[in-house]
Amino acid sequence: MLAYLHRFLRDMRHPGSRWTIEAFQIDLAAVKLRRYGVLKIRGLLDPGAISAVGAAACDLFSERDARVAAGECLTAPERQSHLRRTLALDRIVAGGRTAAELLDCPAIRALAGLHLGKPPRLDPNSYVRALIPGPHIQALPFHQDQYILQTPLLNVWIPLDECGVHAPGLEVVVTDRHDLIAVAGLPDHALPVERARIDEWLVLEMFGPGALWRPNLSPGDVLVFAGTTIHRSHVTPGMTKPRLSVELRLVPSVFL
Ligand SMILES: O=C(O)CCC(=O)C(=O)O
């Protein structure tokens, strides 16, 4: 009873502290990831690498915006990612190193290997995303990545800016359930994430509002979550600052 009360008070004071770790320890990280479906690791990545990726992404966004403003026709996939404010990760290079190299982290690769039961590889469905508060914000609805990719995966979500308070963050459902749930999206919608859309009322009905977590994140922090973890963009009317983030999707290597 006393332990329960202690945990309750700690959770009230520091929401998410049970699924946040300060110093990476592989076994603890793997247990927490399985138990909660999500894990925040503080200060894991080199801030220099984060700002290099952020600067290279900003340059690419500006360069594409300029081409559009000059009336250049984009290919269909380019147009889609222009409208969604995303960039394929493999396009980003800074100082002769790709974003995947700059953000590579052996600890995360080891965690992904344990989580997936196979050595991981980076799936091409890995992006930089910009969420810019305002009428055209490209916020994503509740979904599970595994529904879209049709394979188990680990999403390694890396903020390139402070987010969660003044800039859009992410909202995740904390649960030990690892199954796919019913989608409400239209099966012929052009956008995969819209086909994978899960109704908010269903999430609330199944998990309750207490399961929703909206972490505050700083550059260097990493949020990892399972392919089955339900999540969406977290945007409030009070948010005014833009946010850039990287989503790396690690999937099992098929040939190993
Ligand atoms: O960055 C966001 O707001 C949404 C990202 C997301 O849903 C994802 O990484 O699957």
The ligand as an SDF file (V2000), in Angstrom:
LIG
                    3D

 10  9  0  0  0  0  0  0  0  0999 V2000
    6.4820   13.7490  -35.4760 O   0  0  0  0  0  0  0  0  0  0  0  0
    5.2550   13.6370  -35.3680 C   0  0  0  0  0  0  0  0  0  0  0  0
    4.5330   14.5440  -34.9830 O   0  0  0  0  0  0  0  0  0  0  0  0
    4.6200   12.3340  -35.6940 C   0  0  0  0  0  0  0  0  0  0  0  0
    5.6480   11.2750  -35.9410 C   0  0  0  0  0  0  0  0  0  0  0  0
    5.0510    9.9230  -36.0970 C   0  0  0  0  0  0  0  0  0  0  0  0
    3.8820    9.7230  -35.9960 O   0  0  0  0  0  0  0  0  0  0  0  0
    5.9450    8.8130  -36.3640 C   0  0  0  0  0  0  0  0  0  0  0  0
    7.1770    8.9640  -36.2490 O   0  0  0  0  0  0  0  0  0  0  0  0
    5.4290    7.7110  -36.6900 O   0  0  0  0  0  0  0  0  0  0  0  0
  1  2  2  0
  2  3  1  0
  2  4  1  0
  4  5  1  0
  5  6  1  0
  6  7  2  0
  6  8  1  0
  8  9  2  0
  8 10  1  0
M  END
$$$$
